[in-house]
Every structure is written in structure tokens, then in C-alpha cells.
Amino acid sequence: MSDRHTADTIRTQTKDALKDAHISQAEAARQLGLSTKHMSHMLTGRATLTLDWADRILAICGTHLELVTAQDKATDASPRIPLDDLTSDALDQLYEQLEARRTIIRSNVTKFRSWARRIRDLEAHATELEQRAERAEAANERVRKLATRLEEFAENALRVDDSQLYAALATDLRTALDAQPTT
């Protein structure tokens, strides 16, 4: 893999992490004390995105940069040692290589499980938010029906004061329902 390809991959993964965390480039720049222009330049390749900056950006996304070195297959492949020539040291070295690869696999399995748990948690949270939104919509509909009944009472009220009161209550309810929420 070329240095340019590696840099592009890190840049893409960093942008994806910001998107997945729902953090804008401007917000990330603010949190890191950078100008939005410089942040944009780093993420588009017009400025160098160093490993340090990539790791800082990823940290505000709740993740981190992990570098794994790998050797070329051509240099990694050792010639097979005939069984008669296999020494104790060579066998120990093979077992060490095997254990190193198993450690990498265990680490990757742990990361996968962690991400799977995170995905399940996010899905559960999304389901909970959908249910809350449905309950809120149902409550709004019940209040709208109440406002309609108050308007009907206003039309049929015997006294003008009662009619105005019912109409004002209905208007207040509808205004409260249609108002933009404040944060």
C-alpha cells in the first residue's frame, strides 16, 4: 500500500468517523482549537492530516487511531524448513509467530464484539426514541381532539363569557401544540 493510499484511507476513515458521530467539521475544529478552514484542508488533502491530528479528531468521535504494521507477503514468507532440519529454536520461533497471530485474532474478535455491542445499544436507543415519538404523537392527537371538543362547547355555550373561555382554551391548546420546541 502506498503512502498516498494510506493517507487517503486515514482521511476517509476520519471523515466517516465524524459523520457517524454526527459531529460537523466546524464543531470538531472548535473542540480542537483549529480554524474550520484548516480542518477542511486536512480532511480534503490540501493540508497534511498527521497521525496525531487524525487521532485527536477520532478521539472526539469516541474512537481512536490504531496502527498495525504488516510485512509484504514476499518478505514475510519464509521458506519451509524440512522436518529433518527443524531445530528447537526454529520451532520456538514458529510457535511465537503462531501466538502473535492468535493474539491479533483475539484482539480483533474483542473489537468486533465491542462494536457489535455498541451497534445493539444504538439500535435499542433508536427503537426507544421511535416509541417515545409515537407516544408523543398520540398524546398530541388526544390534545387536538380535546381542543376540538372545547370549540364545540364554545359554539353551544349559553353565555358569551363561557363561549369566549372555551374558544380561548382551544386556541391556547392549539398554539402550544404547534409551537416550535425550545431547547
N, CA and C atoms as an extended XYZ file, in Angstrom:
549
Properties=species:S:1:pos:R:3:atomname:S:1:resname:S:1:resid:I:1 pbc="F F F"
N         0.858       -1.166        0.000 N   MET     1
C         0.000        0.000        0.000 CA  MET     1
C         0.903        1.228        0.000 C   MET     1
N         0.629        2.190       -0.873 N   SER     2
C         1.471        3.378       -0.971 CA  SER     2
C         1.160        4.349        0.167 C   SER     2
N         2.125        5.258        0.402 N   ASP     3
C         1.917        6.278        1.436 CA  ASP     3
C         0.702        7.132        1.103 C   ASP     3
N         0.524        7.455       -0.173 N   ARG     4
C        -0.617        8.282       -0.608 CA  ARG     4
C        -1.923        7.540       -0.335 C   ARG     4
N        -1.952        6.251       -0.643 N   HIS     5
C        -3.152        5.452       -0.411 CA  HIS     5
C        -3.452        5.368        1.079 C   HIS     5
N        -2.425        5.199        1.889 N   THR     6
C        -2.593        5.141        3.339 CA  THR     6
C        -3.151        6.459        3.864 C   THR     6
N        -2.591        7.583        3.398 N   ALA     7
C        -3.067        8.900        3.831 CA  ALA     7
C        -4.528        9.100        3.431 C   ALA     7
N        -4.887        8.706        2.211 N   ASP     8
C        -6.276        8.830        1.760 CA  ASP     8
C        -7.207        7.961        2.601 C   ASP     8
N        -6.744        6.773        2.950 N   THR     9
C        -7.560        5.868        3.766 CA  THR     9
C        -7.800        6.466        5.142 C   THR     9
N        -6.760        6.993        5.764 N   ILE    10
C        -6.905        7.603        7.088 CA  ILE    10
C        -7.837        8.813        7.010 C   ILE    10
N        -7.667        9.617        5.975 N   ARG    11
C        -8.511       10.803        5.787 CA  ARG    11
C        -9.976       10.385        5.633 C   ARG    11
N       -10.239        9.382        4.822 N   THR    12
C       -11.609        8.914        4.598 CA  THR    12
C       -12.206        8.351        5.882 C   THR    12
N       -11.437        7.547        6.596 N   GLN    13
C       -11.945        6.959        7.834 CA  GLN    13
C       -12.199        8.031        8.892 C   GLN    13
N       -11.390        9.072        8.908 N   THR    14
C       -11.592       10.165        9.854 CA  THR    14
C       -12.874       10.925        9.524 C   THR    14
N       -13.086       11.202        8.231 N   LYS    15
C       -14.329       11.881        7.829 CA  LYS    15
C       -15.542       11.012        8.151 C   LYS    15
N       -15.429        9.704        7.903 N   ASP    16
C       -16.531        8.785        8.211 CA  ASP    16
C       -16.834        8.756        9.706 C   ASP    16
N       -15.790        8.805       10.522 N   ALA    17
C       -15.986        8.800       11.981 CA  ALA    17
C       -16.737       10.048       12.424 C   ALA    17
N       -16.397       11.205       11.851 N   LEU    18
C       -17.121       12.438       12.169 CA  LEU    18
C       -18.587       12.311       11.774 C   LEU    18
N       -18.815       11.777       10.584 N   LYS    19
C       -20.189       11.613       10.104 CA  LYS    19
C       -20.963       10.655       11.006 C   LYS    19
N       -20.365        9.521       11.350 N   ASP    20
C       -21.030        8.526       12.200 CA  ASP    20
C       -21.329        9.074       13.588 C   ASP    20
N       -20.462        9.958       14.086 N   ALA    21
C       -20.653       10.542       15.417 CA  ALA    21
C       -21.551       11.780       15.366 C   ALA    21
N       -22.007       12.138       14.168 N   HIS    22
C       -22.864       13.320       13.973 CA  HIS    22
C       -22.177       14.581       14.493 C   HIS    22
N       -20.889       14.702       14.158 N   ILE    23
C       -20.107       15.880       14.540 CA  ILE    23
C       -19.670       16.565       13.249 C   ILE    23
N       -20.012       17.831       13.120 N   SER    24
C       -19.628       18.570       11.910 CA  SER    24
C       -18.134       18.896       11.954 C   SER    24
N       -17.584       19.194       10.789 N   GLN    25
C       -16.178       19.594       10.732 CA  GLN    25
C       -15.976       20.874       11.540 C   GLN    25
N       -16.944       21.785       11.483 N   ALA    26
C       -16.833       23.044       12.235 CA  ALA    26
C       -16.812       22.767       13.736 C   ALA    26
N       -17.674       21.870       14.205 N   GLU    27
C       -17.712       21.542       15.632 CA  GLU    27
C       -16.404       20.871       16.059 C   GLU    27
N       -15.904       19.954       15.240 N   ALA    28
C       -14.638       19.294       15.555 CA  ALA    28
C       -13.506       20.317       15.613 C   ALA    28
N       -13.480       21.238       14.655 N   ALA    29
C       -12.450       22.280       14.635 CA  ALA    29
C       -12.528       23.127       15.905 C   ALA    29
N       -13.755       23.497       16.304 N   ARG    30
C       -13.929       24.302       17.512 CA  ARG    30
C       -13.399       23.559       18.735 C   ARG    30
N       -13.748       22.271       18.860 N   GLN    31
C       -13.307       21.490       20.017 CA  GLN    31
C       -11.791       21.322       20.050 C   GLN    31
N       -11.168       21.309       18.885 N   LEU    32
C        -9.721       21.098       18.820 CA  LEU    32
C        -8.926       22.406       18.733 C   LEU    32
N        -9.645       23.522       18.691 N   GLY    33
C        -8.959       24.809       18.628 CA  GLY    33
C        -8.353       25.105       17.270 C   GLY    33
N        -8.959       24.577       16.221 N   LEU    34
C        -8.483       24.808       14.853 CA  LEU    34
C        -9.448       25.728       14.121 C   LEU    34
N        -8.974       26.311       13.045 N   SER    35
C        -9.897       27.045       12.181 CA  SER    35
C       -10.660       26.018       11.335 C   SER    35
N       -11.874       26.366       10.965 N   THR    36
C       -12.658       25.444       10.129 CA  THR    36
C       -11.980       25.260        8.770 C   THR    36
N       -11.311       26.302        8.313 N   LYS    37
C       -10.607       26.221        7.030 CA  LYS    37
C        -9.493       25.174        7.091 C   LYS    37
N        -8.698       25.211        8.177 N   HIS    38
C        -7.600       24.252        8.299 CA  HIS    38
C        -8.139       22.827        8.453 C   HIS    38
N        -9.220       22.681        9.230 N   MET    39
C        -9.838       21.350        9.388 CA  MET    39
C       -10.281       20.827        8.027 C   MET    39
N       -10.943       21.677        7.256 N   SER    40
C       -11.399       21.278        5.928 CA  SER    40
C       -10.222       20.891        5.042 C   SER    40
N        -9.161       21.672        5.098 N   HIS    41
C        -7.981       21.375        4.271 CA  HIS    41
C        -7.355       20.034        4.660 C   HIS    41
N        -7.308       19.741        5.969 N   MET    42
C        -6.739       18.455        6.388 CA  MET    42
C        -7.605       17.295        5.901 C   MET    42
N        -8.923       17.471        5.938 N   LEU    43
C        -9.817       16.370        5.576 CA  LEU    43
C       -10.021       16.228        4.071 C   LEU    43
N        -9.579       17.218        3.298 N   THR    44
C        -9.680       17.111        1.840 CA  THR    44
C        -8.332       16.869        1.173 C   THR    44
N        -7.254       16.888        1.966 N   GLY    45
C        -5.938       16.604        1.406 CA  GLY    45
C        -5.169       17.823        0.972 C   GLY    45
N        -5.736       19.021        1.157 N   ARG    46
C        -4.993       20.235        0.795 CA  ARG    46
C        -3.968       20.597        1.857 C   ARG    46
N        -4.126       20.020        3.051 N   ALA    47
C        -3.134       20.156        4.123 CA  ALA    47
C        -2.887       18.758        4.661 C   ALA    47
N        -1.736       18.543        5.249 N   THR    48
C        -1.379       17.222        5.764 CA  THR    48
C        -2.212       16.893        7.000 C   THR    48
N        -2.821       15.737        6.982 N   LEU    49
C        -3.511       15.207        8.157 CA  LEU    49
C        -2.526       14.257        8.825 C   LEU    49
N        -1.864       14.755        9.875 N   THR    50
C        -0.874       13.919       10.554 CA  THR    50
C        -1.589       12.848       11.362 C   THR    50
N        -0.859       11.826       11.738 N   LEU    51
C        -1.441       10.772       12.572 CA  LEU    51
C        -1.917       11.351       13.899 C   LEU    51
N        -1.182       12.316       14.432 N   ASP    52
C        -1.570       12.942       15.689 CA  ASP    52
C        -2.916       13.647       15.551 C   ASP    52
N        -3.077       14.449       14.473 N   TRP    53
C        -4.350       15.147       14.284 CA  TRP    53
C        -5.476       14.162       14.001 C   TRP    53
N        -5.209       13.138       13.223 N   ALA    54
C        -6.240       12.135       12.954 CA  ALA    54
C        -6.693       11.494       14.259 C   ALA    54
N        -5.741       11.170       15.134 N   ASP    55
C        -6.088       10.549       16.411 CA  ASP    55
C        -6.887       11.507       17.294 C   ASP    55
N        -6.539       12.787       17.278 N   ARG    56
C        -7.289       13.778       18.074 CA  ARG    56
C        -8.728       13.910       17.568 C   ARG    56
N        -8.880       13.937       16.256 N   ILE    57
C       -10.222       14.049       15.671 CA  ILE    57
C       -11.030       12.801       16.014 C   ILE    57
N       -10.407       11.642       15.861 N   LEU    58
C       -11.100       10.396       16.175 CA  LEU    58
C       -11.473       10.319       17.654 C   LEU    58
N       -10.642       10.888       18.508 N   ALA    59
C       -10.930       10.848       19.951 CA  ALA    59
C       -12.224       11.580       20.274 C   ALA    59
N       -12.490       12.713       19.613 N   ILE    60
C       -13.751       13.411       19.903 CA  ILE    60
C       -14.940       12.673       19.311 C   ILE    60
N       -14.667       11.712       18.434 N   CYS    61
C       -15.726       10.863       17.874 CA  CYS    61
C       -15.935        9.614       18.732 C   CYS    61
N       -15.143        9.489       19.780 N   GLY    62
C       -15.283        8.336       20.663 CA  GLY    62
C       -14.541        7.107       20.183 C   GLY    62
N       -13.567        7.295       19.329 N   THR    63
C       -12.786        6.167       18.821 CA  THR    63
C       -11.318        6.565       18.854 C   THR    63
N       -10.465        5.737       18.300 N   HIS    64
C        -9.043        6.061       18.298 CA  HIS    64
C        -8.377        5.472       17.063 C   HIS    64
N        -7.192        5.963       16.824 N   LEU    65
C        -6.399        5.503       15.693 CA  LEU    65
C        -5.568        4.318       16.136 C   LEU    65
N        -5.605        3.274       15.367 N   GLU    66
C        -4.796        2.105       15.682 CA  GLU    66
C        -3.991        1.749       14.449 C   GLU    66
N        -2.699        1.705       14.615 N   LEU    67
C        -1.817        1.376       13.509 CA  LEU    67
C        -1.367       -0.072       13.648 C   LEU    67
N        -1.432       -0.776       12.556 N   VAL    68
C        -0.974       -2.156       12.527 CA  VAL    68
C         0.038       -2.244       11.409 C   VAL    68
N         1.207       -2.728       11.728 N   THR    69
C         2.213       -2.875       10.685 CA  THR    69
C         2.115       -4.278       10.109 C   THR    69
N         2.391       -4.364        8.857 N   ALA    70
C         2.356       -5.662        8.189 CA  ALA    70
C         3.520       -5.731        7.221 C   ALA    70
N         4.056       -6.891        7.095 N   GLN    71
C         5.142       -7.072        6.143 CA  GLN    71
C         4.548       -7.523        4.821 C   GLN    71
N         5.293       -7.218        3.769 N   ASP    72
C         4.896       -7.724        2.458 CA  ASP    72
C         4.867       -9.239        2.492 C   ASP    72
N         3.951       -9.811        1.749 N   LYS    73
C         3.896      -11.273        1.681 CA  LYS    73
C         5.212      -11.837        1.150 C   LYS    73
N         5.824      -11.105        0.225 N   ALA    74
C         7.062      -11.604       -0.360 CA  ALA    74
C         8.171      -11.694        0.688 C   ALA    74
N         8.230      -10.728        1.604 N   THR    75
C         9.281      -10.761        2.613 CA  THR    75
C         8.849      -11.559        3.840 C   THR    75
N         7.529      -11.744        4.012 N   ASP    76
C         7.021      -12.447        5.179 CA  ASP    76
C         7.129      -13.962        5.010 C   ASP    76
N         7.023      -14.401        3.782 N   ALA    77
C         7.026      -15.845        3.546 CA  ALA    77
C         8.433      -16.399        3.761 C   ALA    77
N         8.535      -17.277        4.724 N   SER    78
C         9.813      -17.934        4.974 CA  SER    78
C         9.798      -19.261        4.230 C   SER    78
N        10.961      -19.673        3.757 N   PRO    79
C        10.967      -20.972        3.081 CA  PRO    79
C        10.617      -22.068        4.094 C   PRO    79
N         9.933      -23.065        3.624 N   ARG    80
C         9.589      -24.196        4.504 CA  ARG    80
C        10.864      -24.902        4.917 C   ARG    80
N        10.899      -25.248        6.177 N   ILE    81
C        12.055      -25.961        6.706 CA  ILE    81
C        11.719      -27.448        6.676 C   ILE    81
N        12.557      -28.221        6.025 N   PRO    82
C        12.298      -29.669        6.047 CA  PRO    82
C        12.285      -30.165        7.494 C   PRO    82
N        11.438      -31.109        7.782 N   LEU    83
C        11.264      -31.614        9.134 CA  LEU    83
C        12.583      -32.098        9.737 C   LEU    83
N        13.418      -32.734        8.919 N   ASP    84
C        14.703      -33.229        9.440 CA  ASP    84
C        15.629      -32.092        9.852 C   ASP    84
N        15.427      -30.896        9.246 N   ASP    85
C        16.298      -29.752        9.546 CA  ASP    85
C        15.704      -28.818       10.610 C   ASP    85
N        14.504      -29.105       11.092 N   LEU    86
C        13.823      -28.237       12.051 CA  LEU    86
C        14.525      -28.288       13.408 C   LEU    86
N        15.014      -27.134       13.806 N   THR    87
C        15.705      -27.067       15.101 CA  THR    87
C        14.716      -26.624       16.173 C   THR    87
N        15.108      -26.781       17.399 N   SER    88
C        14.276      -26.365       18.531 CA  SER    88
C        14.043      -24.853       18.477 C   SER    88
N        15.080      -24.100       18.130 N   ASP    89
C        14.940      -22.645       18.045 CA  ASP    89
C        13.968      -22.249       16.932 C   ASP    89
N        14.065      -22.921       15.781 N   ALA    90
C        13.167      -22.621       14.666 CA  ALA    90
C        11.731      -22.962       15.050 C   ALA    90
N        11.532      -24.068       15.748 N   LEU    91
C        10.196      -24.454       16.193 CA  LEU    91
C         9.650      -23.438       17.193 C   LEU    91
N        10.490      -22.986       18.115 N   ASP    92
C        10.072      -21.961       19.068 CA  ASP    92
C         9.657      -20.683       18.349 C   ASP    92
N        10.422      -20.346       17.322 N   GLN    93
C        10.105      -19.149       16.544 CA  GLN    93
C         8.764      -19.305       15.831 C   GLN    93
N         8.491      -20.480       15.294 N   LEU    94
C         7.202      -20.729       14.648 CA  LEU    94
C         6.053      -20.621       15.656 C   LEU    94
N         6.252      -21.175       16.853 N   TYR    95
C         5.219      -21.066       17.889 CA  TYR    95
C         5.001      -19.602       18.303 C   TYR    95
N         6.065      -18.820       18.363 N   GLU    96
C         5.937      -17.399       18.697 CA  GLU    96
C         5.137      -16.665       17.623 C   GLU    96
N         5.419      -16.981       16.352 N   GLN    97
C         4.666      -16.364       15.264 CA  GLN    97
C         3.193      -16.771       15.335 C   GLN    97
N         2.942      -18.029       15.621 N   LEU    98
C         1.574      -18.520       15.746 CA  LEU    98
C         0.846      -17.794       16.880 C   LEU    98
N         1.506      -17.655       18.015 N   GLU    99
C         0.885      -16.983       19.167 CA  GLU    99
C         0.638      -15.511       18.861 C   GLU    99
N         1.572      -14.873       18.161 N   ALA   100
C         1.389      -13.464       17.787 CA  ALA   100
C         0.160      -13.303       16.900 C   ALA   100
N        -0.020      -14.208       15.948 N   ARG   101
C        -1.192      -14.140       15.069 CA  ARG   101
C        -2.481      -14.435       15.841 C   ARG   101
N        -2.408      -15.364       16.771 N   ARG   102
C        -3.592      -15.653       17.598 CA  ARG   102
C        -3.954      -14.442       18.460 C   ARG   102
N        -2.951      -13.740       18.962 N   THR   103
C        -3.194      -12.541       19.764 CA  THR   103
C        -3.893      -11.483       18.923 C   THR   103
N        -3.444      -11.305       17.697 N   ILE   104
C        -4.081      -10.352       16.788 CA  ILE   104
C        -5.532      -10.763       16.541 C   ILE   104
N        -5.766      -12.034       16.309 N   ILE   105
C        -7.123      -12.518       16.067 CA  ILE   105
C        -7.995      -12.264       17.298 C   ILE   105
N        -7.498      -12.595       18.498 N   ARG   106
C        -8.276      -12.364       19.722 CA  ARG   106
C        -8.594      -10.876       19.884 C   ARG   106
N        -7.610      -10.039       19.598 N   SER   107
C        -7.823       -8.594       19.698 CA  SER   107
C        -8.911       -8.142       18.734 C   SER   107
N        -8.858       -8.653       17.506 N   ASN   108
C        -9.863       -8.273       16.511 CA  ASN   108
C       -11.246       -8.799       16.891 C   ASN   108
N       -11.314       -9.996       17.456 N   VAL   109
C       -12.596      -10.545       17.899 CA  VAL   109
C       -13.163       -9.675       19.017 C   VAL   109
N       -12.301       -9.259       19.949 N   THR   110
C       -12.745       -8.389       21.047 CA  THR   110
C       -13.280       -7.072       20.507 C   THR   110
N       -12.568       -6.486       19.551 N   LYS   111
C       -13.027       -5.231       18.938 CA  LYS   111
C       -14.354       -5.438       18.234 C   LYS   111
N       -14.473       -6.532       17.498 N   PHE   112
C       -15.719       -6.820       16.789 CA  PHE   112
C       -16.873       -6.926       17.780 C   PHE   112
N       -16.664       -7.649       18.869 N   ARG   113
C       -17.733       -7.814       19.870 CA  ARG   113
C       -18.100       -6.465       20.485 C   ARG   113
N       -17.084       -5.641       20.733 N   SER   114
C       -17.338       -4.321       21.295 CA  SER   114
C       -18.198       -3.488       20.339 C   SER   114
N       -17.835       -3.505       19.060 N   TRP   115
C       -18.621       -2.767       18.064 CA  TRP   115
C       -20.020       -3.351       17.935 C   TRP   115
N       -20.140       -4.667       17.993 N   ALA   116
C       -21.462       -5.298       17.903 CA  ALA   116
C       -22.333       -4.857       19.080 C   ALA   116
N       -21.740       -4.799       20.293 N   ARG   117
C       -22.494       -4.322       21.465 CA  ARG   117
C       -22.911       -2.867       21.267 C   ARG   117
N       -21.992       -2.069       20.753 N   ARG   118
C       -22.303       -0.654       20.538 CA  ARG   118
C       -23.441       -0.501       19.527 C   ARG   118
N       -23.415       -1.291       18.472 N   ILE   119
C       -24.476       -1.240       17.466 CA  ILE   119
C       -25.809       -1.657       18.080 C   ILE   119
N       -25.800       -2.746       18.882 N   ARG   120
C       -27.041       -3.185       19.537 CA  ARG   120
C       -27.575       -2.091       20.463 C   ARG   120
N       -26.671       -1.447       21.207 N   ASP   121
C       -27.100       -0.378       22.106 CA  ASP   121
C       -27.709        0.788       21.329 C   ASP   121
N       -27.065        1.155       20.218 N   LEU   122
C       -27.590        2.252       19.403 CA  LEU   122
C       -28.936        1.891       18.789 C   LEU   122
N       -29.084        0.644       18.339 N   GLU   123
C       -30.365        0.211       17.787 CA  GLU   123
C       -31.453        0.234       18.852 C   GLU   123
N       -31.125       -0.206       20.067 N   ALA   124
C       -32.100       -0.187       21.163 CA  ALA   124
C       -32.487        1.248       21.491 C   ALA   124
N       -31.504        2.138       21.494 N   HIS   125
C       -31.791        3.547       21.775 CA  HIS   125
C       -32.679        4.141       20.680 C   HIS   125
N       -32.384        3.812       19.426 N   ALA   126
C       -33.200        4.315       18.319 CA  ALA   126
C       -34.636        3.810       18.445 C   ALA   126
N       -34.806        2.536       18.810 N   THR   127
C       -36.148        1.977       18.991 CA  THR   127
C       -36.880        2.707       20.109 C   THR   127
N       -36.157        2.966       21.204 N   GLU   128
C       -36.766        3.685       22.330 CA  GLU   128
C       -37.206        5.088       21.902 C   GLU   128
N       -36.356        5.767       21.130 N   LEU   129
C       -36.706        7.114       20.663 CA  LEU   129
C       -37.914        7.074       19.727 C   LEU   129
N       -37.990        6.062       18.867 N   GLU   130
C       -39.149        5.924       17.978 CA  GLU   130
C       -40.426        5.716       18.786 C   GLU   130
N       -40.351        4.874       19.813 N   GLN   131
C       -41.523        4.622       20.655 CA  GLN   131
C       -41.937        5.889       21.395 C   GLN   131
N       -40.964        6.641       21.895 N   ARG   132
C       -41.286        7.897       22.581 CA  ARG   132
C       -41.939        8.875       21.620 C   ARG   132
N       -41.442        8.935       20.400 N   ALA   133
C       -42.019        9.842       19.403 CA  ALA   133
C       -43.456        9.425       19.085 C   ALA   133
N       -43.703        8.128       18.960 N   GLU   134
C       -45.065        7.653       18.691 CA  GLU   134
C       -45.995        8.002       19.848 C   GLU   134
N       -45.515        7.826       21.086 N   ARG   135
C       -46.349        8.167       22.250 CA  ARG   135
C       -46.626        9.670       22.288 C   ARG   135
N       -45.626       10.473       21.941 N   ALA   136
C       -45.823       11.925       21.921 CA  ALA   136
C       -46.832       12.322       20.851 C   ALA   136
N       -46.751       11.701       19.679 N   GLU   137
C       -47.718       11.978       18.612 CA  GLU   137
C       -49.126       11.605       19.056 C   GLU   137
N       -49.255       10.467       19.720 N   ALA   138
C       -50.578       10.037       20.205 CA  ALA   138
C       -51.108       11.027       21.240 C   ALA   138
N       -50.236       11.495       22.129 N   ALA   139
C       -50.661       12.475       23.137 CA  ALA   139
C       -51.079       13.778       22.466 C   ALA   139
N       -50.335       14.209       21.469 N   ASN   140
C       -50.698       15.422       20.729 CA  ASN   140
C       -52.064       15.268       20.075 C   ASN   140
N       -52.318       14.112       19.517 N   GLU   141
C       -53.612       13.875       18.863 CA  GLU   141
C       -54.754       13.931       19.883 C   GLU   141
N       -54.524       13.383       21.074 N   ARG   142
C       -55.561       13.451       22.114 CA  ARG   142
C       -55.831       14.897       22.523 C   ARG   142
N       -54.782       15.712       22.610 N   VAL   143
C       -54.956       17.114       22.974 CA  VAL   143
C       -55.672       17.867       21.857 C   VAL   143
N       -55.372       17.542       20.613 N   ARG   144
C       -56.071       18.183       19.481 CA  ARG   144
C       -57.567       17.860       19.531 C   ARG   144
N       -57.898       16.621       19.865 N   LYS   145
C       -59.316       16.243       19.981 CA  LYS   145
C       -59.976       17.011       21.122 C   LYS   145
N       -59.254       17.197       22.212 N   LEU   146
C       -59.781       17.978       23.330 CA  LEU   146
C       -60.029       19.415       22.901 C   LEU   146
N       -59.119       19.987       22.135 N   ALA   147
C       -59.297       21.358       21.643 CA  ALA   147
C       -60.538       21.444       20.757 C   ALA   147
N       -60.750       20.429       19.933 N   THR   148
C       -61.945       20.401       19.072 CA  THR   148
C       -63.213       20.360       19.929 C   THR   148
N       -63.200       19.552       20.981 N   ARG   149
C       -64.368       19.490       21.874 CA  ARG   149
C       -64.612       20.829       22.544 C   ARG   149
N       -63.536       21.512       22.964 N   LEU   150
C       -63.697       22.829       23.576 CA  LEU   150
C       -64.313       23.814       22.587 C   LEU   150
N       -63.903       23.731       21.330 N   GLU   151
C       -64.502       24.607       20.310 CA  GLU   151
C       -65.983       24.298       20.148 C   GLU   151
N       -66.344       23.011       20.211 N   GLU   152
C       -67.762       22.634       20.132 CA  GLU   152
C       -68.527       23.191       21.334 C   GLU   152
N       -67.920       23.113       22.524 N   PHE   153
C       -68.555       23.684       23.711 CA  PHE   153
C       -68.756       25.186       23.530 C   PHE   153
N       -67.741       25.837       22.946 N   ALA   154
C       -67.823       27.283       22.741 CA  ALA   154
C       -68.996       27.633       21.835 C   ALA   154
N       -69.225       26.826       20.804 N   GLU   155
C       -70.341       27.078       19.881 CA  GLU   155
C       -71.691       26.894       20.567 C   GLU   155
N       -71.756       25.991       21.520 N   ASN   156
C       -73.027       25.653       22.146 CA  ASN   156
C       -73.200       26.294       23.525 C   ASN   156
N       -72.254       27.111       23.955 N   ALA   157
C       -72.328       27.708       25.289 CA  ALA   157
C       -73.499       28.685       25.347 C   ALA   157
N       -74.165       28.710       26.492 N   LEU   158
C       -75.316       29.594       26.670 CA  LEU   158
C       -74.881       31.024       26.957 C   LEU   158
N       -73.779       31.156       27.645 N   ARG   159
C       -73.313       32.505       27.985 CA  ARG   159
C       -72.119       32.872       27.102 C   ARG   159
N       -72.042       34.148       26.776 N   VAL   160
C       -70.953       34.638       25.928 CA  VAL   160
C       -69.615       34.454       26.621 C   VAL   160
N       -69.556       34.684       27.945 N   ASP   161
C       -68.297       34.528       28.685 CA  ASP   161
C       -67.785       33.093       28.579 C   ASP   161
N       -68.688       32.114       28.726 N   ASP   162
C       -68.297       30.708       28.609 CA  ASP   162
C       -67.797       30.405       27.207 C   ASP   162
N       -68.482       30.919       26.231 N   SER   163
C       -68.104       30.697       24.828 CA  SER   163
C       -66.703       31.224       24.570 C   SER   163
N       -66.414       32.439       25.053 N   GLN   164
C       -65.093       33.037       24.856 CA  GLN   164
C       -64.016       32.250       25.611 C   GLN   164
N       -64.363       31.766       26.817 N   LEU   165
C       -63.419       30.990       27.609 CA  LEU   165
C       -63.045       29.695       26.887 C   LEU   165
N       -64.072       28.953       26.404 N   TYR   166
C       -63.806       27.693       25.706 CA  TYR   166
C       -62.992       27.929       24.431 C   TYR   166
N       -63.344       28.970       23.695 N   ALA   167
C       -62.616       29.286       22.456 CA  ALA   167
C       -61.163       29.655       22.772 C   ALA   167
N       -60.956       30.430       23.837 N   ALA   168
C       -59.593       30.826       24.215 CA  ALA   168
C       -58.780       29.611       24.651 C   ALA   168
N       -59.403       28.691       25.420 N   LEU   169
C       -58.699       27.470       25.833 CA  LEU   169
C       -58.300       26.629       24.620 C   LEU   169
N       -59.211       26.479       23.674 N   ALA   170
C       -58.920       25.703       22.465 CA  ALA   170
C       -57.768       26.342       21.683 C   ALA   170
N       -57.805       27.674       21.573 N   THR   171
C       -56.737       28.389       20.859 CA  THR   171
C       -55.401       28.208       21.572 C   THR   171
N       -55.402       28.317       22.896 N   ASP   172
C       -54.170       28.126       23.664 CA  ASP   172
C       -53.605       26.722       23.466 C   ASP   172
N       -54.477       25.706       23.491 N   LEU   173
C       -54.021       24.323       23.294 CA  LEU   173
C       -53.395       24.147       21.921 C   LEU   173
N       -54.076       24.653       20.901 N   ARG   174
C       -53.543       24.501       19.536 CA  ARG   174
C       -52.220       25.273       19.369 C   ARG   174
N       -52.131       26.436       19.956 N   THR   175
C       -50.898       27.227       19.875 CA  THR   175
C       -49.750       26.486       20.549 C   THR   175
N       -50.032       25.915       21.718 N   ALA   176
C       -48.982       25.169       22.441 CA  ALA   176
C       -48.545       23.944       21.648 C   ALA   176
N       -49.480       23.274       20.990 N   LEU   177
C       -49.126       22.088       20.204 CA  LEU   177
C       -48.309       22.426       18.979 C   LEU   177
N       -48.629       23.543       18.350 N   ASP   178
C       -47.976       23.895       17.079 CA  ASP   178
C       -46.711       24.718       17.257 C   ASP   178
N       -46.426       25.141       18.498 N   ALA   179
C       -45.230       25.964       18.750 CA  ALA   179
C       -43.973       25.123       18.569 C   ALA   179
N       -42.910       25.768       18.126 N   GLN   180
C       -41.619       25.095       17.990 CA  GLN   180
C       -41.054       24.844       19.385 C   GLN   180
N       -40.534       23.637       19.641 N   PRO   181
C       -39.962       23.366       20.969 CA  PRO   181
C       -38.743       24.243       21.215 C   PRO   181
N       -38.581       24.646       22.467 N   THR   182
C       -37.399       25.419       22.842 CA  THR   182
C       -36.401       24.487       23.480 C   THR   182
N       -35.133       24.745       23.230 N   THR   183
C       -34.082       23.883       23.776 CA  THR   183
C       -33.404       24.520       24.933 C   THR   183
